Amino acid sequence: MVSPNSMKNKLVKKILFYKKGFADAFKLAPIVSEKYGFKRGGVIASELWCLLRYGASPVDYVRFEFYKKNHQERNRYLTIRRYRKLLKKFGFYNKTTYGKIAEYKTFANYIHRPWIVADKETETQFIIDFINKQGVVFAKPDHGDQGKGVMRIKADDSKTIEQLINDCRRRAYVVEGTIEQAPEIAAINPSSVNTVRAFTLLKHNGEVQILSIMLRVGRKGSHVDNWGSGGVAYDFDIETGICVGYGRDKQNNPYIFHPDSNVRMVGFCLPNYDQLIKTIVGLAKLVPQARMVGWDIAITPIGYELVEMNCPGGHDILQAFGKPFGDVFRREFN
């Protein structure tokens, strides 16, 4: 039996969802109106219809270019409302892993860089000794996403080390050594570890379906490649490992070349692609209860290494290149 409090919470969440949707519709309508010459009022009406009919937020509307699509095309997308319903099916796994520390232990065979846990139980000198030995480290909050809270720390940076020491007494961190990228990947943007984002779905029959493979690249001076932190994602053909079109940032701007290094990405081929596929399939089978995952994988001179697991991994970047996946999830989860 559903409790009154639970029903009330659901109602509040629904009201907030539509309230934000209405506000965003007015905010984002000028983008479409100015780009295509549509009347602003017509765009707002279309945004609100898609919010109510498909559960597509105005951000979805712009990112997935719903203003160009008919009903059948729109209905094939995994919109934010549909994605949130899907999230409930993965909650048990998120509670099981409960952060990066448990994740790193689970996937230890796919993580080759040295790492330690820094929390309230960790001795200060142990943390300092680890940083001194590595020279440069990244400190990642046990709970966090889109690169938020990540610190790049040099051994001689006493101020940031002190910040980490103080902060880890309140919340746990994973502190890890740096990853050496393959030269052709570092050349695109050397300041960040540029990672493959591979989305997998473990089907009912136990088969791993690779939904999408892309390369996420940071911007000049940034030490993260995350889409939410200004990075650019490039779509790759799953069969060949070749970049097949424009890159996209989170504002939906297209890029054939990387905007800072000017490296041409269309036609770029991921190295040792067969090994990447084996790595992706091996990761997906390791934890079968996590049926939909976005894997972040680094490309090193000696192969591929797991950077992070994202369960389920986000509906926006998955469909940012014009490939809808609503049909897939309706078939697998309904």
Sequence and secondary structure as in RCSB ss.txt:
>XXXX:A:sequence
MVSPNSMKNKLVKKILFYKKGFADAFKLAPIVSEKYGFKRGGVIASELWCLLRYGASPVDYVRFEFYKKNHQERN
RYLTIRRYRKLLKKFGFYNKTTYGKIAEYKTFANYIHRPWIVADKETETQFIIDFINKQGVVFAKPDHGDQGKGV
MRIKADDSKTIEQLINDCRRRAYVVEGTIEQAPEIAAINPSSVNTVRAFTLLKHNGEVQILSIMLRVGRKGSHVD
NWGSGGVAYDFDIETGICVGYGRDKQNNPYIFHPDSNVRMVGFCLPNYDQLIKTIVGLAKLVPQARMVGWDIAIT
PIGYELVEMNCPGGHDILQAFGKPFGDVFRREFN
>XXXX:A:secstr
   HHHHHHHHHHHHHHHHHHHHHHHHHHHHHHHHH   HHHHHHHHHHHHHHH   HHHHHHTTGGG  HHHHT
TS  HHHHHHHHTTTHHHHHHH SHHHHHHHTGGG  S EEEESTTS HHHHHHHHHHHSEEEEEESS  TTTT 
EEEETT HHHHHHHHHHTTTS EEEEE     HHHHTT TTS  EEEEEEEE TTS EEEEEEEEEE  TT S  
 GGGT EEEEE TTT BEEEEEE TT  EESB TTT  B TT B TTHHHHHHHHHHHHHHSTT  EEEEEEEEE
TTEEEEEEEESS  STGGGTTS   HHHHHHHH 
